[in-house]
Amino acid sequence: MSIEEIILRHSKRGMDVLRQYVRDDFCTSAAKKLYALERKNILLTTGFYVAGHAETDGPPGAFFLAGALKKLGFSPVILTDVFCKDFFNDSSIPVAYLEKGFSCEKILNEYLPSALISIERCGENINGDYANMRGVSIAEFTADIDRLFDTAAEKGIYTIGIGDGGNEIGMGNLKDVIFSELSLVPCKTRVTDLIIAAVSNWGAYALAAALSVLENKNLFAPYDEIFRYIEYIVSKGSIDGVNREHIPTVDGYPKEIEKEIIDEINEYIEQSLINKGSPPV
């Protein structure tokens, strides 16, 4: 089974519909491009406002993908806003909290990144608003980090968007399809490569898995470690974005489903390394 098939399992929001509009190896292909980049800064953004808090989908994906990138020799930096305050305090990965109206040129000149990656981050939609899956505006609570991806594109910087619904940075790649076939108002921000998943975290985990195969070393993490991190951010205020409760679940999926996917991603890495003649490390 491909890594793309694993992360699209249990899709509830139409990502299975979008599957036919992206290349078969959309995750593996993005990983190859990322892996080939100069080992400099990589900017990762996450944080989706839900009912006064940041949801649990996004930060774990950013955290564990950043860890994988660091093991590869990149210097990851997480860009977010105040609703993810303290989510990344216990790591060695730098964090910058941005507010509306920040200077894109200043950020890009300061970090000179090889790439930008968005994991479950709301972007401006085709109606000029920032809205949640219910169509309610969250513009007041959302720093316009999506602008950074537009500026990066103008400068030829490689960008990846990871999403699971249609309103996230990167979904501009498929905005016409999302509007016509899913009857949603899509984000308009485009990226070089779009990764779709049933849960955005899973897309980030899959990217870490694909990088692991390229490096011949498991750069990912086991379920227990990921679950502890989700518990940690819940203790800092994060909520499940679907049921809006302070519980360590993501997008309303039970823990059993989360464990199933994470275990299968790790099994995919191990089997891929065995097939390459490189025993898992």
C-alpha positions in Angstrom: 0.0 0.0 0.0 1.3 3.5 -0.9 1.8 6.2 1.7 -0.8 8.2 -0.2 -3.4 5.5 0.3 -2.7 5.3 4.0 -3.3 9.0 4.7 -6.5 9.2 2.6 -8.2 6.4 4.5 -11.2 7.4 6.5 -11.7 10.6 4.5 -14.8 12.4 5.6 -14.4 15.7 3.8 -14.0 15.0 0.1 -10.3 14.4 -0.1 -11.1 11.1 -1.8 -12.9 13.1 -4.5 -9.8 15.3 -5.0 -7.5 12.3 -5.3 -8.1 12.0 -9.0 -6.9 15.5 -9.6 -3.4 15.1 -8.0 -0.6 12.8 -9.2 -0.6 9.3 -7.8 2.6 9.8 -5.8 1.8 13.3 -4.6 3.5 12.9 -1.2 6.5 10.9 -2.4 7.1 13.4 -5.2 7.0 16.4 -2.9 9.4 14.6 -0.5 11.9 14.0 -3.3 11.9 17.7 -4.2 12.3 18.7 -0.6 15.1 16.2 0.0 17.1 17.6 -2.9 17.1 21.2 -1.5 20.0 23.0 0.1 20.1 22.3 3.8 19.1 25.7 5.0 16.1 27.1 6.9 12.7 25.7 6.2 9.7 27.7 7.4 6.7 25.6 8.6 3.4 27.3 9.5 0.4 25.9 11.3 -2.4 26.8 13.7 -6.1 26.9 12.9 -8.4 29.0 15.1 -11.5 27.2 16.4 -13.7 28.7 19.1 -11.1 30.6 20.9 -8.3 28.1 20.6 -6.0 26.4 18.1 -7.1 23.0 17.0 -5.2 19.8 17.5 -4.8 19.2 13.8 -1.7 21.0 12.5 0.7 21.6 15.4 1.6 17.9 15.9 2.2 17.5 12.1 4.4 20.6 12.1 6.3 19.5 15.3 7.2 16.0 14.1 7.9 17.0 10.5 10.2 19.7 11.8 11.9 17.1 13.9 12.5 14.9 10.8 13.8 17.9 8.8 16.2 18.7 11.6 17.6 15.2 11.5 18.2 15.7 7.8 20.3 18.8 8.4 17.7 21.4 7.7 17.0 24.2 10.2 13.2 24.3 10.7 11.5 27.3 12.0 7.8 27.3 13.0 5.7 30.3 12.1 2.3 30.6 13.8 0.2 33.0 15.9 -0.7 33.6 19.5 -3.3 30.8 19.6 -0.4 28.3 19.4 1.5 30.0 22.2 3.5 27.5 24.3 2.8 24.6 22.0 6.4 24.3 20.9 8.2 25.5 24.0 9.8 22.2 24.9 11.6 21.8 21.7 14.8 23.1 20.2 13.0 24.4 17.1 12.7 28.2 16.9 9.2 29.7 16.8 8.0 33.1 15.5 4.6 34.4 16.4 3.3 36.6 13.6 0.5 39.2 13.6 -1.6 40.6 10.8 0.3 42.9 8.5 3.7 41.5 9.1 6.3 42.1 6.4 6.7 39.1 4.0 10.0 40.6 2.7 11.4 40.9 6.1 10.6 37.3 7.1 12.1 35.9 3.9 15.1 38.1 4.0 15.7 37.2 7.7 15.5 33.4 7.2 16.4 32.9 3.5 14.5 29.6 3.5 14.9 26.7 1.1 11.2 26.0 1.4 7.9 26.9 3.1 5.5 24.2 4.3 2.0 24.8 5.6 0.2 22.2 7.7 -3.5 22.9 8.3 -3.3 26.7 8.1 -6.3 28.7 6.9 -5.7 30.9 3.9 -7.7 33.7 2.3 -10.5 32.2 0.2 -11.8 33.2 -3.2 -14.3 35.6 -1.6 -11.5 37.5 0.2 -12.2 36.0 3.7 -10.7 33.5 6.1 -13.4 31.0 7.0 -13.7 27.8 8.9 -15.4 24.6 7.6 -18.8 25.9 8.6 -18.2 29.0 6.5 -17.9 31.3 9.5 -15.3 34.1 9.2 -12.3 33.8 11.4 -10.4 36.6 9.7 -10.3 38.6 13.0 -8.3 35.7 14.6 -6.1 34.7 11.7 -2.7 36.2 10.9 -2.3 36.4 7.1 0.6 34.0 6.9 -0.8 32.8 3.5 0.7 36.0 2.0 4.1 34.7 2.7 3.5 31.8 0.3 2.5 34.2 -2.5 5.7 36.2 -2.0 7.7 33.0 -1.8 6.2 31.9 -5.1 7.2 35.2 -6.8 10.8 34.5 -5.6 10.9 30.9 -6.9 11.0 29.4 -3.4 9.7 25.8 -3.1 6.4 25.6 -1.2 4.2 22.7 0.1 0.6 22.9 1.3 -0.9 20.2 3.4 -4.7 20.2 3.9 -7.8 18.1 4.5 -10.7 20.3 3.7 -10.4 23.0 1.1 -9.8 26.2 3.1 -6.2 25.6 3.9 -3.1 27.1 2.3 -2.3 25.2 -0.9 -5.9 24.3 -1.8 -5.8 27.1 -4.4 -4.2 24.5 -6.6 -7.6 22.8 -6.9 -9.9 25.7 -6.1 -12.1 25.2 -9.2 -12.6 21.5 -8.4 -13.2 22.2 -4.7 -15.8 24.8 -5.6 -17.6 22.7 -8.2 -17.4 19.2 -6.7 -17.3 19.8 -3.0 -19.5 22.9 -2.9 -17.0 24.7 -0.7 -15.5 28.1 -0.9 -11.8 27.2 -1.3 -8.6 28.9 -0.3 -7.1 30.7 -3.2 -3.4 30.3 -2.1 -1.4 28.1 -4.4 1.7 26.1 -3.7 4.3 24.2 -5.7 3.0 20.9 -4.4 -0.2 20.0 -2.6 -0.5 17.1 -0.2 -4.1 16.0 0.6 -5.0 13.8 3.6 -8.0 12.7 5.6 -6.3 14.6 8.5 -3.6 17.2 7.8 -1.4 15.8 10.6 -1.3 12.6 8.7 -0.1 14.4 5.5 2.8 15.8 7.5 3.6 12.5 9.0 3.5 10.9 5.5 6.0 13.5 4.3 8.3 12.6 7.2 7.9 9.0 6.2 8.7 9.6 2.6 11.8 11.5 3.6 12.8 8.6 5.9 12.8 6.3 2.9 15.0 8.6 0.9 17.4 8.9 3.9 17.4 5.2 4.6 16.6 5.9 8.2 13.3 6.3 10.2 12.9 10.0 10.9 9.4 9.6 12.3 8.0 8.8 15.7 5.9 6.0 17.3 2.2 6.6 18.2 2.9 6.9 22.0 5.2 9.8 21.5 2.8 11.6 19.2 -0.1 11.0 21.6 1.9 12.5 24.4 2.5 15.6 22.4 -1.2 15.9 21.6 -1.9 15.6 25.3 0.6 18.3 25.9 -0.9 20.8 23.6 -4.4 20.1 24.9 -3.0 21.0 28.4 -1.9 24.3 26.8 -5.4 25.0 25.5 -5.7 23.1 22.2 -9.1 21.5 21.2 -10.3 18.9 18.8 -11.5 21.0 15.9 -14.6 18.9 15.3 -16.1 18.4 18.7 -14.5 21.5 20.1 -13.5 19.9 23.4 -10.2 19.9 25.3 -9.5 16.2 24.6 -6.5 14.6 23.0 -8.1 13.6 19.7 -7.9 15.1 16.2 -10.8 16.0 13.9 -13.2 13.9 15.9 -11.4 10.6 15.0 -11.1 8.1 17.9 -7.7 7.3 19.3 -7.9 3.8 17.7 -8.1 5.3 14.2 -5.2 7.7 15.0 -3.1 4.8 16.2 -4.0 2.7 13.2 -2.7 5.4 10.8 0.4 6.2 12.7 1.3 2.5 13.1 0.8 1.9 9.4 3.0 4.9 8.5 5.8 3.4 10.6 5.2 0.0 9.1 5.4 1.6 5.6 8.8 3.1 6.5 10.1 -0.2 7.9 9.0 -2.3 5.0 10.3 0.3 2.5 13.7 0.2 4.1 13.8 -3.6 4.2 12.9 -3.6 0.5 15.8 -1.3 -0.2 18.1 -3.5 1.8 18.4 -0.9 4.6 17.2 -2.4 7.9 15.2 0.2 9.9 17.3 2.3 12.3 
